[in-house]
Amino acid sequence: MLIATLQEAIRTAEIVRIRYFGGSTPGLERDIAPILISGETVQAHCLLTETVKTFSLSKMELAVAGQPSALALTTPTATTEPNYGSLQELVNENQTFLESLGWIVKLEDNCLSLHRTHKNGKLVKTPVITLRFEEYAAKLVFDGDEITEQNVRLRERPWVVRGKNKDTVTFGLVTKASSVFKDRAKELAPGK
């Protein structure tokens, strides 16, 4: 029924409401405009993110009002990470582990950072890895006299992980961000 509905939506250019159990928000309902079915995937314009995405058919089901999800019962939880309510909770649970890797752990405002020390034991002020909550995004513009913020907007993925010589990655959930943060902490550990 799913494939037949998607094929009909492609033919008629209609929008289909689905539940998708992949990506960073498993089980989220979203509206899509299917474009092409190819093997086990469907390419579609996601109206939630306003982008064209490729969805796995095995992780998708039609969202019918009043009908519970069948996939929610059979899809394994994507993460075994605890759901931290704050960065402080993340630090409380992981500080000993991070320090055992050789890190100096700092928590300030909305930023958790990991630092190395100089040979003399003093802290290197520039962090190697950070996990930061950045609620807003903006474009900084210099007009010749001053720098101003323009196009200020709420971020869909406010959890940002940065690491030295690593790509910056963003997440909608702190759980996924904390997993990448800890992986990078192991990979870049001073004790290595």
Wavefront OBJ file of the C-alpha trace (Angstrom):
o trace
v 0.000 0.000 0.000
v 2.876 2.406 0.791
v 4.528 2.052 -2.625
v 1.193 2.292 -4.455
v 0.345 5.480 -2.531
v 3.772 6.988 -3.296
v 3.506 6.064 -6.995
v 0.080 7.687 -7.197
v 1.405 10.806 -5.439
v 4.258 11.015 -7.964
v 1.751 10.731 -10.837
v -0.637 13.346 -9.418
v 1.965 15.600 -7.698
v 0.200 15.158 -4.358
v 1.595 15.412 -0.851
v 1.769 12.332 1.371
v 1.959 12.333 5.175
v 4.450 9.765 6.484
v 6.227 8.661 9.643
v 9.933 8.173 9.108
v 12.064 6.064 11.464
v 15.482 7.146 10.228
v 17.546 10.301 10.517
v 17.898 12.405 13.638
v 14.210 12.371 14.667
v 12.909 8.787 14.314
v 9.116 8.505 14.190
v 8.534 12.135 13.280
v 5.525 12.740 11.047
v 6.254 14.840 7.975
v 4.662 15.751 4.667
v 6.548 14.795 1.516
v 6.075 15.291 -2.204
v 7.479 12.078 -3.733
v 9.605 12.521 -6.855
v 11.101 9.115 -7.684
v 11.068 5.574 -6.322
v 14.325 3.742 -6.935
v 14.906 0.283 -5.478
v 14.433 0.492 -1.720
v 14.365 4.305 -1.538
v 12.142 7.204 -2.480
v 13.422 10.645 -3.336
v 11.016 13.326 -2.147
v 10.717 16.989 -1.350
v 10.396 17.157 2.447
v 8.064 20.016 3.335
v 9.343 20.028 6.935
v 12.914 20.896 5.961
v 12.210 22.362 2.501
v 14.853 20.096 0.961
v 14.934 17.100 -1.358
v 15.843 13.985 0.630
v 16.224 10.283 0.025
v 14.148 8.115 2.365
v 14.505 4.372 2.943
v 11.187 2.651 2.235
v 11.838 0.123 5.014
v 11.927 2.974 7.578
v 8.766 4.691 6.319
v 5.052 4.208 6.831
v 1.960 6.164 5.930
v 0.710 8.340 8.777
v -3.010 7.784 9.113
v -4.896 9.845 11.704
v -6.025 7.695 14.626
v -3.939 4.709 13.490
v -0.951 3.823 15.699
v 2.456 3.263 14.199
v 3.343 -0.317 13.289
v 7.018 0.544 12.754
v 7.416 2.126 16.196
v 6.964 -1.305 17.777
v 9.473 -3.075 15.513
v 12.150 -0.417 14.957
v 15.042 -0.749 17.402
v 16.057 2.352 19.300
v 18.822 4.021 17.331
v 20.869 4.986 20.360
v 21.773 3.599 23.724
v 22.835 7.013 24.977
v 20.954 8.397 27.970
v 18.698 11.352 27.256
v 20.516 14.158 29.020
v 18.366 17.051 30.217
v 21.315 19.458 30.335
v 25.018 19.743 29.667
v 25.550 19.553 33.427
v 23.946 16.085 33.469
v 26.243 15.027 30.613
v 29.281 16.267 32.573
v 28.116 14.623 35.808
v 27.827 11.253 34.093
v 30.960 11.441 31.906
v 33.544 13.619 33.670
v 35.511 10.719 35.158
v 35.617 8.956 31.772
v 36.729 12.121 29.936
v 39.401 12.892 32.533
v 40.666 9.299 32.301
v 41.390 10.010 28.627
v 43.571 12.939 29.681
v 41.135 15.816 29.099
v 40.553 18.890 31.217
v 36.753 19.305 31.211
v 35.217 22.794 31.315
v 31.533 23.709 31.380
v 30.587 27.353 30.887
v 27.152 28.682 29.957
v 25.936 26.560 27.028
v 29.325 25.063 26.132
v 31.105 21.893 27.220
v 34.763 21.920 26.148
v 37.736 19.580 26.356
v 41.227 21.017 26.722
v 44.795 19.769 26.664
v 47.554 21.018 28.949
v 50.952 22.425 28.053
v 54.043 20.432 29.073
v 54.255 22.621 32.193
v 50.732 21.493 33.196
v 48.969 24.782 32.433
v 45.695 24.718 30.553
v 45.683 25.355 26.802
v 42.888 27.934 26.583
v 41.702 26.968 23.081
v 39.575 23.811 23.346
v 40.180 20.779 21.139
v 36.530 19.660 21.183
v 33.331 21.517 22.072
v 29.670 20.652 22.433
v 27.605 23.816 22.419
v 23.900 24.668 22.425
v 23.391 27.421 19.845
v 19.710 28.314 19.815
v 19.986 30.965 17.109
v 21.886 31.287 13.854
v 22.738 34.601 12.230
v 24.806 36.009 9.421
v 27.507 38.457 10.542
v 27.875 41.445 8.198
v 30.577 44.134 8.322
v 29.292 47.425 6.842
v 32.617 49.248 7.049
v 32.009 50.620 10.545
v 30.620 47.768 12.620
v 29.651 44.119 12.561
v 25.908 43.430 12.715
v 23.850 40.252 12.895
v 21.373 39.737 10.082
v 18.898 36.986 9.257
v 18.644 35.840 12.915
v 16.622 32.616 13.128
v 16.018 29.632 15.414
v 18.206 26.647 14.574
v 16.488 23.345 13.775
v 19.669 21.563 14.892
v 20.979 23.626 17.833
v 23.486 21.112 19.268
v 26.867 21.783 17.641
v 29.971 19.586 17.960
v 33.290 21.073 16.856
v 36.680 19.406 16.943
v 40.183 20.298 15.863
v 40.673 19.172 12.235
v 37.145 17.693 12.212
v 34.002 18.755 10.381
v 31.494 20.678 12.474
v 28.309 18.641 12.895
v 24.889 19.711 14.185
v 22.086 17.739 15.801
v 18.499 18.275 16.837
v 18.950 16.127 19.938
v 21.597 16.363 22.659
v 21.686 12.552 22.843
v 23.090 12.206 19.312
v 25.424 15.177 19.786
v 26.806 13.698 23.026
v 27.557 10.405 21.293
v 29.647 12.127 18.590
v 31.273 14.345 21.239
v 32.387 11.286 23.244
v 33.601 9.477 20.107
v 35.761 12.470 19.224
v 36.997 12.688 22.811
v 38.262 9.098 22.487
v 39.715 9.655 19.012
v 41.579 12.894 19.873
v 42.481 12.003 23.457
v 45.717 13.556 24.764
v 46.698 10.197 26.228
v 46.995 8.627 22.750
l 1 2 3 4 5 6 7 8 9 10 11 12 13 14 15 16 17 18 19 20 21 22 23 24 25 26 27 28 29 30 31 32 33 34 35 36 37 38 39 40 41 42 43 44 45 46 47 48 49 50 51 52 53 54 55 56 57 58 59 60 61 62 63 64 65 66 67 68 69 70 71 72 73 74 75 76 77 78 79 80 81 82 83 84 85 86 87 88 89 90 91 92 93 94 95 96 97 98 99 100 101 102 103 104 105 106 107 108 109 110 111 112 113 114 115 116 117 118 119 120 121 122 123 124 125 126 127 128 129 130 131 132 133 134 135 136 137 138 139 140 141 142 143 144 145 146 147 148 149 150 151 152 153 154 155 156 157 158 159 160 161 162 163 164 165 166 167 168 169 170 171 172 173 174 175 176 177 178 179 180 181 182 183 184 185 186 187 188 189 190 191 192
